[in-house]
Amino acid sequence: MINKRLLVKNLLAHNDENSFYDKKRFIDIGQREGKGKFLKHVCALANSNPSNNSFMVIGVEDEDNKIVGVDFFDDSKIQNLVNAYLDNPPLIAYENIPFPHLPEGKVVGLVTIKSTGKVCSLRKNIWKYYGGSVFFREGSISLPKAYGVELKDINSETVATIELHARNNIELTLDGVIDFINHRHKNLTSNYKVFKEQFVVCWAGNTKKVKKETYYSRVDIELINEQVKLFYSALDEITIIFDEHSFTTVEFVQLGLGDQQKYYPLEKVVITFENNGTYHIQSQLLFDPPQYDKKVLHHIFNANAIILQKLGKKLKLSPNEELDLEHLPATYLICYLNGFEEAKEHLENSRQLIKEYNSKVYLSLKESLRILRKVRYS
């Protein structure tokens, strides 16, 4: 079993970016440019490593390898994005790896890419890259290749050695459980469960009971053996159910206009553990978004636009506008789910303005964008 934190450290220690791993300060698959660049690198790494895993490490400074982290990225549908744009798409997984020195909510993203053994290419145009393009890694750069396309196995031994050095052990597992419960989450209700005598899942959060059902907020869930953060949210609530074979979460999001707030089930995730030392994760989108009168939403949409304009011009907001600003991310989310396509663009473009003005609203904005990603690629 591979300890993913050790794997990241071993990758960063292995000279510099090369034909089997790339590092990024961040990725942005919400924009066409960021999506295009991400798909180009995935394509190039898959073609350059037909017989072994290749990797992208997200949240690292390019110049000095300093680990600065990125926001927790909860997108189980990233494989759908790759399948939509690439022919012979590789298997891809995005995992969130906690590091002790990073602030709460910050992790290192680890993208693992497994080639099908066939030439991977762009299926259709994306940003400035044309459909049919084939990319390979040349050193630390992903470049197009128009002729002599041939997959070569040159990294298998090196990658196998790196993965071997990242194997987990009992000491690392015990240290991980103690750190999770006694240090990082000592002020929250914490639990752990061992599955199949091999896997240890820890979770922590604030708890409340509603009609005999226990809900968790400020939730953090980790698979300790692999040092992978499975779930993190500072706002939404979840339920947790487990037996001897599986661990299941159902995430709920709070939506509504004004005082009419309601919790809606968003996604169900089931982690099933096998006797042979493997596990698999299945997710199911449960979301049925609330529908509202279009005239009411038009009014809210226009009012939000005025608030953002005033923020951009450094103008003072009225008390009512301050209150509306607190609900702006959630109301824009509702607008988008009711057919206002521009609402997503407004949310994306307002990130910096809101981040500088109100950190609490900015946290809500990131949660709204996370929900949009889930809905969009499902």
N, C-alpha and C positions, 0 to 999 in steps of 0.2 A: 504494500500500500504506500503510495507516494505522499509525502508531506509537501503540500504545494508551496508553503512558505520557504522551505529549504530549496525547492525547485527554482523558485524565483531568484533566491540568493545565488544559486549555482549558475543560473543563466547569466545574471549580471556580472558574475565573476569570470565568465568565460570570454575573455577579451572584450570584443565590441559586437555590435550588430553584425550578423552574417547571414548565410543562406538558410539557416534553420531558426533564427529568432530575430524579432524586431522589437524595438521599444518606442513608446510614445508618451508624451506628456499627458495627452488626453485624446479621445476620439469623440466625434460628434456625428452620429448616424441619424440625427434629426434633420440635418441639412443635406442637400444634394451633393455639395462638394465633399463634406465629411464622409457621407455614405460611399461616394465614388472612390475616394482614397482608401477607405477601409476595405472595400471589395477588391481593389487592385492588389493590396498587400496580401489579403487572404489567398487570392488566385496565385500570386507569385510564390508564396510560401508553400502552397499545396503542390505546385508543379516542381519546385526545387527539392521537395522531400517526399517522393512517391512511396517510400517504404518505412517512414518513421514519422513521429509527431513533429510538428513545428509549432512555434509559439510567438505570441505578441504579449509584451508586458506593458501595461498601461498605468501611468502615474509615476513615471521616472523622468528626471531631467536628462536630456540628451548629452549635455556636456560632461557632467561629472557623476552620472549614475545615482544622484541623490534621490531617495525614495520620498516623494512628496504626497503621493496618494491622489485618489479621485473619489467622487461621490459613489456610494453603493449603487451598482447598476443592476437592477432587477428586471431582466428581460429574457425570459425562458424561450421566447419565440425568435431569437436571433438566427436560428437555423432556417426559419421561414424566409428571412431576408436573403440569406445566401442562396437558398434554393430558387428564389424568384429571379435572381440576376446572373447566376452562374450555371454554365453547362458542366456536367460532371462535378457537381458541387462537393467539396469535402465535408466530412463531419466536423462540426464546430461546437465548442463549448466555451462560454464566458463564465468565469468563476471569480468571486470576490474574496481576496486573501487579506485577512487582518494582520497588521504589524503593530507591535506594542507602542511605538512612539507616535503613531498617527492619531489625530483628533477623533472624537466619536463620530461615526458615520463615514469616515474616510477609510479607504481600503486600497489595495493594489489590484488592478484587473489583470487576470491571466486568461488569455485566449488560446485554447489548444486546438490545433488544426490537424485533421487526419485525412490524408489524400485517399481517393478511391483507387489510385494507381493508374488513372486515365488523365489525359490532358484536360486541364480546367481552363475555361475561357469565359469571357463576358457574353451573356446571352443577348443583351440589348444595351442600347446606349445609356450611359449614366454620367452626368456632368460632362467632362471633356473627353471621356473615353468611349470608344466606339464598340458596338456589339461585334463579337467575333475576335476581339483582341485577346492575345495570350501574353501573360506576364511571367517572368522568371526573376529570381534574385541573382544579382551580380554584386557580391560583397554585401554591403549594407543597403543597397538600392534595389527597388523593384522596377524593372524595365520591360518594355514590350519586346516581343520577339516575333518576327514575321516569317522566318524561314528556319529550316533545320530544327524544327520542334521535336525534341527527344527528351524523355524523362530519364534522369540518371540518378542512381542510388549512391550518394557520396557521404551522407551524414549519419547513417544508421548506427555505426559503432560509437561515434561521439555522443549522440543523443542518448543511446542506451547507457553509457557510462554516467552521464549527467543525471539521468533518472534513477540509476542505481544508488548514487550518492545522496539522493533525496528520499530514500526509503525511511518510513516511520519506525519508531521503536517504542517500547513501553514507557520509558522515561519521558519522552516527548509528549506522549498521550496524557500521562498523569500530570505533568507540569501544565499542560493545556487546560485540563479540567479544573485544577486548583486555581489557576490564574483567572479563568472565566468566572468561577463562582465567588471566590474569596477576594478578588481584587477589582476586576473590571466591572462587576455587577453586584458588589456587596450590599448596595442599597435597594436592590430589586429582588423579587421572588425568583429564585433560580432552581433549576432541576436538571437532571441528566438521566439518560437511559442507554443501556448497553444492548445492542442488537447482535444476535448470532455470535456472541462471545468475541466480537471483533470491532464493531463500530460503536463509537460513543457520540451521541448527540446531546448537546447542552442547549438549554434555552432559558431566557430571563425576560422579565417584563413586569409592569404593573398589572395586577389582576383585579377583576370585578366580577361579581356573579349576577346574572340576570335570568330569572326563571330556571334555576338549577344549571345554567350554562355558564362556564367560565370563559371570560374574554381577556386577552392580553393586549396591552398597549405599550408603546416604547419597546417593541419586541426586538430581541437579538437571538438568532438561532445559528449554531455552528456545528459542523461535522468536525469534531476535534482531531480525529486521526489524520485528516488531510489538510487541516487548518483552512477550511473553506467556510465562509460566512454564507449560510443558506438564505437568510432573510434578515432584513433590517428596515424598520420604519419608526420614525419619531411621532407619527400622527395616526395612521390607520390601526385598526384592531383586528385580531385574528383569534380563531379557536384552534386548539391543538388536540388531536386524538392519536393514540398510538396503541399498538398491540405488540406481540412478540416478533412480528415480521415487518411492520411498516410504521411510518411516522407521517401523519396527515395534517396539513394546515388548510384552513379556509380563511381568506383575507376579506375583510369588509371595508368599504369606503363610505364616509359620511358625505352626503350630497343634499342639496336643497336650496331654496330661495328664502332669504330672510330667516324667520323662526321655524319654517317648515322643513326641518332637517330629518333625514332618515338614513339608516345604514343599509347598504346594498352589498350583497355578496359579489366579490370581484373575481377571485381565482381560487381554485382548489389545486393543491400540490400534494402528491403522494410519493414518498420515497420508500421503495421496497428493497429490503436487504435479503440477499441470497446466501445459502449455505456455502457456496464456493468462493466467498470473499469478494463478491461484486454487489453492486447496487444499481438501481436505475430510478430516474425521476420522471414522473408523468405530471403534466399540468393540464388543467381544464378551465377555460374561461367560463365563468358563470354570469357575467355581467349583463344585466338588462337595464340600460340607462333610462332614467326618468324622462318623460316627455312633458314639455310645457308649451303654453300659448306663445306663438311666434311674435306677436305684438309686444308682449312683455319682455321677451328675450331681445328684441330689437332695441327697446329702451335701455336695457341693461348693457347691451353690447356698445351702444353709443356713449353711455355714461362712463363705461370703463375706458373707452378711447380718450375721452376728455380728461380723465384722471391721469392717464399716461402722458398726454400732451403737457399737462401742468407740471408733472414731475420732470419731464424733459426740459422745460423752461425754468425750472427751479422756483416755481410759484407755490405759494402757500395753499394747502388744501383746507377746505371747510371741514367742520366736525363731521358732517354727513359724508363727505368724500373720504375722510379718514376711515370711517366705518365701512364704506363701500370698498375701500382698498383692501381691507382685511379679507373680504369675501371675493376679491377680484380673481384669483387663480381658480377657485371653485366655480364661480359663475361663468368664466371663460370656458372651463371644461364642460359645463352643462350646455353652453352655446354650441360648442364644437359637436357634442354628441347629438345635438338637435339640428344639425345641418349647416351651421355657420363655419365653413371651412377656414375663413380668415382668422378665427379665434386662436388656432394653434400657432399661426405665424405671429400674432400679437403677443402670445405668451412667450415664445422664443425670443422675440425682439426686446421684450421688457425685462429680461433677466438682470442685466447690469443695473438698470434704473432702480428696480425694486431691491436688489441686493444692497445698494448703497443707501437706500432710504429706510428699509425696515427688514431686519433679518428674519423675524418671525413670518412675515408674509412671503419672503423669499423661500423659506422652508416649505411653505404650502405650495408655492409655485413649482418647486422641484417634484413634489408629490403628484401634482396634477399632470406634469409632463411624463412622469413614470407611468401613470395610468393610461395616458394616451398611447404610449409605446406598446403597452400590452394589448390594448384594443385594436390598434392599427395593424399589427402583424399576426393577429389571431384569425 
